[in-house]
Amino acid sequence: IISIENGIAYVYHNDPDNALNDKGGSPARTALNDYLKKWDILEFYDSGLTTEKIKNEANKYWHKKFSFATFNCRQFIKKITGKEIHEKRFFDKHLR
């Protein structure tokens, strides 16, 4: 989930490799430039959400830890944006 904050693009994401954040969960906010050094963007669409809405929604789940079964990347995106990821490579990338 990309958010522009003070002219800087950030990605809100939930990944099993993330260090635990300040609330003990796995979601993170990373500068887009740094995110792209490690990950590919698999789908791109306008969520229609404001920066404030993204931040507020992400904060609701900031304490949760990554789980392939109950709180994975796809589920995090759906909880924040209400939209499903349809890209097949999503699972290929995470199940290697």
N, C-alpha and C positions, 0 to 999 in steps of 0.2 A: 504494500500500500504506500504510494508515494504522496508526500505532503510537502508543500513549499512553505518554509518558515523563515521569515526575514531574508528572503531571496535565495535561500539554500534549499536544495532538494534533499529530503530525507526519506528513507524507507522504513516503515514499521513492519517488522517481520517476526515470525516465531520459528525457531530452528533448533534442532537438538544439539547443535554445536555451540549455541549461545551460552555465554557465562550467565549466571543468575543475576538479575537486575536488582535494583535497590529495594524491591518488594519481595524478592525471593522467587520470582517467576522467570520464565525464559523469553518472553517477548522483548524485543529490543528496537531502538531507533538508531539507524546508522546512516551516515551521509551517503547519498546515492553513489558518488564517486568511489567510495570505499566498498560499498555493497557490490558494485559491478566488477570489482577485482576478484571476487570469490564466486558470484552467482550470475546466472543468466536471467533475464526477464522473459518469462514464458508466455504471458498474456498481457495485453495492455488495453484498458478501457477506462473511460471516465466514470468514476463511481458517483459523481454528482455531490460528493461530500465536501464540506468546507474543512479547512485545516483544524478549526476548533472542534468540529464534530469527530474527525479522525482521532484527535488527541483524547477527547472525552471518552469515546468508545474504547480505544486501546487501553485507557487507564482502568476500565472495568475489568480487564483480563490480565493486567500487568503482574498480578500475584500468582498466576497459574503456571505450572511447569509443563514443558512439552511432553506429549504422550502420542505415540503413533496411533493409538486406538481412540483416545478421547479428546485430545487437544493438539492437533497437528497444524501444519502450515495452512492447509485448505480450510480447516475449521476456524482458524483465527481470522482469515480473510473473510469468510462468510459471516462471522459474528460482527465484524466491523462494517463491512460494506453491504451485507445481505445478498451478495452475489457468489455463485459457484465458480470454481476454476474448472475449465473443461479440457485443458491441455493434458494429453496423455503422458507426455514426458515428465510431468510433475512427479508421478510415482516412480518412474524409471530413475530419475535423479536421486530420489531419497532412499531407494531400496538397493542401490549399488553396494 
